[in-house]
């Protein structure tokens, strides 16, 4: 692992196990996690705030938003619910 793959405190920035890629915050808390194949984000990804609280759930196809994307505010209320097709917004609720 090179220094560019680590924060200055030695915490790794990301780790891939099989097809699942996990990104970390500097303190080791999970930042995002999802399928990563052939160098691209695929399928459902889950994003977290530094506190560990759920922030977003979204789907990707060929590294582009594709499908439903939901974002939650700090009170765990749904902030927005959007649908994308090949990176383009097609529906907003």
C-alpha positions in Angstrom: 0.0 0.0 0.0 1.5 3.3 -1.0 1.4 6.5 1.0 -1.1 8.0 -1.3 -3.5 5.2 -0.3 -3.2 6.2 3.4 -4.2 9.3 5.4 -1.4 11.0 7.2 -2.4 9.2 10.4 -1.8 5.8 8.7 -5.5 5.0 8.2 -6.2 3.4 4.8 -8.4 5.4 2.4 -10.0 2.4 0.8 -10.0 -1.4 0.7 -11.4 -3.8 -1.9 -12.4 -7.3 -0.8 -13.7 -9.3 -3.8 -16.0 -7.0 -5.7 -16.8 -4.8 -2.7 -14.9 -1.5 -2.4 -15.0 0.4 0.9 -13.9 4.0 1.3 -13.0 5.3 4.8 -12.8 8.6 6.6 -9.6 9.6 8.3 -10.8 8.2 11.6 -11.5 4.8 10.1 -15.3 5.2 9.9 -16.8 3.8 6.7 -17.5 6.6 4.1 -19.0 4.5 1.3 -19.3 0.9 0.3 -20.5 -0.9 -2.8 -19.7 -3.2 -5.8 -16.7 -2.2 -7.8 -15.9 -4.3 -10.9 -13.5 -3.7 -13.8 -12.7 -0.3 -12.3 -16.3 0.9 -12.2 -19.0 1.5 -9.6 -21.8 -1.0 -10.2 -25.0 -1.7 -8.4 -26.1 -0.3 -5.0 -23.7 1.9 -3.0 -24.3 3.1 0.5 -22.8 6.4 1.7 -22.3 7.5 5.3 -21.6 10.7 7.2 -18.4 10.8 9.3 -20.6 10.1 12.3 -21.5 6.7 10.8 -25.1 7.9 10.1 -26.6 6.9 6.7 -26.4 9.7 4.2 -27.3 8.3 0.7 -28.2 5.0 -1.0 -27.8 5.0 -4.8 -27.4 2.8 -7.8 -24.7 2.9 -10.4 -24.1 1.4 -13.8 -20.8 1.8 -15.6 -19.7 4.4 -13.0 -22.8 6.6 -13.6 -25.9 7.1 -11.5 -28.5 4.7 -12.8 -31.6 3.9 -10.9 -32.9 5.3 -7.6 -30.9 7.7 -5.4 -32.1 8.6 -1.9 -30.5 11.1 0.4 -31.3 11.5 4.1 -30.8 14.6 6.3 -29.2 14.6 9.7 -32.6 13.8 11.3 -32.9 10.6 9.2 -35.6 12.2 7.1 -35.7 11.6 3.4 -34.2 14.7 1.8 -34.7 13.7 -1.8 -35.6 10.7 -3.9 -34.4 10.8 -7.5 -34.2 8.3 -10.4 -31.4 8.4 -12.9 -30.8 6.7 -16.3 -27.2 6.6 -17.5 -26.2 9.6 -15.4 -29.2 11.7 -16.3 -32.0 12.7 -13.9 -35.3 11.3 -15.2 -37.5 11.6 -12.1 -37.5 13.7 -8.9 -39.8 13.2 -6.0 
